[in-house]
């Protein structure tokens, strides 16, 4: 009875109260984004490199970029839904730091198709973890919310938030060079001993919000591989695509 009353109250509030865009706070037709902020999002469209997921610009008989041909990343595949631009940055910051958890279904839907395509077996779906102090400050891990929602709505994969831990706090990656980012993250992740048996040989899909240089995902993948996992892939909402990479 209480649940029915609560649902009825939520429906009434949606009818009476104006909706605000979570990015710009202007009017939105429903909870989420206004039309203007929708238009600001830029999807990463095919063709993309089958390994790292970067846009190729034109179709190739062998869809792999030069970087992956010469020095492939320590991930079987990387996929992202959006270019990391001003609009996607504001959206992700609202989700990440602004308590906009109502965006979880919408954001997970953006990456659901890539998620199911990556699920070649029954993978462990592992969110990139936060250090304990950061988790207490933020109160939730946005990557875990995405991973949980993906498993729930697609019926694929096994949500496995305990497989990977962050054993030390790291400095913010902002403003660091590629080399500094990798050094900053060296040894930051661990697989608890209790999780290793279940990890052995299993496909893993790492879930995170943003990929800049890839240092975080690469270090997490190396840690999982050292602990006996099978192929590790990565799925993010948005990624930085530099002009020379496009």
C-alpha positions in Angstrom: 0.0 0.0 0.0 2.8 2.4 0.9 4.6 1.6 -2.3 1.5 2.4 -4.4 1.0 5.7 -2.6 4.6 6.6 -3.2 4.4 5.8 -6.9 1.2 7.8 -7.2 2.9 10.8 -5.4 5.8 10.6 -7.8 3.5 10.7 -10.8 1.6 13.7 -9.4 4.9 15.5 -8.7 6.0 14.9 -12.3 2.7 16.4 -13.6 2.8 19.5 -11.3 6.4 20.3 -10.8 8.6 21.7 -13.6 11.5 19.6 -14.8 15.0 21.0 -14.9 17.8 19.9 -17.2 20.5 18.4 -15.0 23.2 20.2 -17.0 22.0 23.7 -17.6 18.9 23.9 -15.2 16.7 25.1 -18.0 13.3 23.6 -18.6 13.3 19.9 -19.8 10.3 17.9 -21.1 11.2 15.2 -18.6 13.8 14.5 -16.0 17.1 14.5 -17.7 18.3 16.7 -20.5 16.8 19.6 -22.4 16.8 19.7 -26.2 19.7 22.0 -26.4 22.0 19.8 -24.2 20.9 16.8 -26.1 22.1 18.4 -29.3 25.5 19.2 -27.7 26.3 15.5 -27.3 28.5 14.0 -30.0 28.2 10.2 -30.5 31.2 8.1 -31.5 30.0 6.5 -34.6 31.3 3.6 -36.8 33.7 2.8 -38.2 35.9 2.4 -35.2 39.1 0.5 -34.5 38.0 -3.0 -33.4 40.6 -2.9 -30.6 40.7 0.5 -29.1 37.4 1.9 -30.4 38.8 5.1 -31.8 37.0 6.5 -34.9 38.8 5.5 -38.1 37.3 8.2 -40.4 36.7 5.7 -43.2 36.0 1.9 -43.5 39.0 -0.4 -43.7 39.0 -4.1 -44.7 40.9 -4.7 -41.5 39.3 -2.3 -39.0 42.3 -1.6 -36.8 44.2 1.7 -36.3 47.9 2.1 -36.7 48.6 2.5 -33.0 46.9 -0.8 -32.1 48.6 -2.5 -35.0 52.1 -1.5 -33.7 51.4 -1.3 -29.9 48.0 -2.7 -28.9 46.7 -1.6 -25.5 46.4 -4.2 -22.6 42.7 -4.5 -23.3 40.9 -6.8 -25.7 38.5 -4.0 -26.7 37.6 -0.5 -25.7 34.2 1.1 -26.4 32.7 4.5 -25.7 29.4 6.1 -26.5 30.3 9.8 -26.7 33.1 12.2 -27.5 34.2 13.9 -24.3 33.2 17.5 -25.1 31.7 20.4 -23.1 28.2 18.9 -23.1 29.2 15.3 -22.1 31.6 16.7 -19.5 28.8 18.7 -17.8 26.4 15.7 -18.0 29.0 13.3 -16.5 30.0 15.8 -13.8 26.3 16.1 -12.8 26.1 12.3 -12.6 29.4 11.9 -10.8 29.4 14.8 -8.3 25.9 16.2 -8.4 23.9 13.3 -7.0 22.0 13.0 -10.3 21.5 9.2 -10.0 18.2 9.6 -11.8 20.4 9.7 -14.9 21.7 6.1 -14.4 19.1 4.4 -16.7 19.5 7.0 -19.4 23.4 6.9 -19.3 23.5 3.1 -19.2 21.2 2.9 -22.2 23.8 4.9 -24.2 26.3 2.1 -23.7 24.0 -0.9 -23.6 24.4 -2.0 -27.2 28.2 -2.0 -26.9 27.9 -3.8 -23.6 26.0 -6.7 -25.1 28.3 -6.8 -28.1 31.3 -7.2 -25.7 29.7 -10.0 -23.7 31.1 -12.9 -25.7 30.7 -15.2 -22.7 29.2 -14.7 -19.2 31.7 -11.9 -18.1 32.3 -10.4 -14.8 31.2 -6.8 -15.0 33.7 -4.8 -12.8 33.4 -1.1 -12.0 36.6 0.8 -11.7 36.7 1.2 -7.9 37.1 4.3 -5.8 39.4 4.5 -2.8 37.5 4.3 0.5 38.1 8.0 1.4 36.8 9.2 -1.9 33.8 6.8 -1.7 32.9 8.2 1.7 33.1 11.8 0.4 31.0 11.0 -2.8 28.7 8.4 -1.1 28.5 6.3 -4.3 30.6 5.0 -7.1 29.1 6.2 -10.4 30.9 3.4 -12.3 29.3 0.8 -10.1 25.9 2.3 -10.6 26.4 2.1 -14.4 27.6 -1.5 -14.2 24.8 -2.6 -12.0 22.2 -1.1 -14.3 23.7 -2.6 -17.4 23.6 -6.1 -15.9 20.0 -5.6 -14.6 18.5 -4.2 -17.8 20.3 -6.4 -20.4 20.3 -9.7 -18.4 24.0 -10.2 -19.4 27.1 -10.4 -17.3 27.6 -10.8 -13.6 27.9 -7.6 -11.6 31.1 -8.1 -9.6 32.0 -4.9 -7.7 34.3 -6.7 -5.2 36.7 -8.2 -7.7 38.9 -5.1 -8.0 39.8 -2.8 -5.1 41.7 0.5 -4.9 44.3 -0.1 -2.3 45.8 3.4 -2.2 44.5 6.9 -2.8 46.0 8.5 -5.9 46.4 12.1 -6.9 44.0 13.6 -9.3 44.9 12.7 -12.9 44.0 16.1 -14.1 47.0 18.0 -15.5 49.3 15.0 -15.5 51.2 13.8 -18.6 50.7 10.3 -19.9 53.9 9.1 -18.1 52.9 10.8 -14.9 49.4 9.3 -15.0 50.8 5.8 -15.4 53.3 6.3 -12.5 50.6 7.8 -10.3 48.5 4.7 -10.8 51.2 2.1 -10.5 50.2 -0.5 -7.9 46.9 1.3 -7.1 44.7 -1.7 -7.8 44.4 -5.1 -6.3 42.3 -8.3 -6.5 41.5 -9.7 -3.1 42.6 -13.2 -2.5 39.0 -14.3 -1.9 38.0 -13.2 -5.4 40.8 -14.9 -7.4 39.3 -18.3 -7.8 36.1 -16.8 -9.3 38.2 -14.6 -11.5 40.4 -17.3 -13.0 40.0 -17.4 -16.8 36.8 -15.3 -16.8 36.1 -12.5 -19.3 36.0 -9.2 -17.6 34.3 -6.0 -18.7 35.6 -2.9 -16.9 33.1 -0.1 -16.6 34.1 3.6 -16.0 32.7 7.0 -16.8 35.5 8.7 -18.8 38.7 7.7 -20.6 41.3 10.3 -21.1 44.7 8.7 -21.8 43.6 5.2 -20.7 46.1 5.0 -17.8 43.4 4.0 -15.2 41.8 1.3 -17.4 45.2 0.0 -18.5 46.5 -0.3 -15.0 43.3 -2.0 -13.8 43.5 -4.4 -16.8 47.1 -5.3 -16.0 46.2 -6.0 -12.4 43.3 -8.3 -13.4 45.5 -10.2 -15.9 48.2 -10.7 -13.3 45.5 -12.2 -11.1 44.5 -14.8 -13.7 41.6 -13.2 -15.6 40.7 -14.0 -19.2 40.3 -11.2 -21.7 39.6 -7.8 -20.3 37.6 -5.2 -22.2 36.6 -1.7 -21.2 33.4 0.3 -21.6 33.0 4.0 -20.8 30.4 6.7 -21.3 32.8 9.2 -23.0 36.4 9.4 -24.1 38.8 12.1 -25.2 39.5 11.8 -29.0 42.4 14.1 -29.9 42.5 15.5 -33.5 45.6 13.4 -34.4 43.7 10.2 -33.3 40.4 10.9 -35.2 
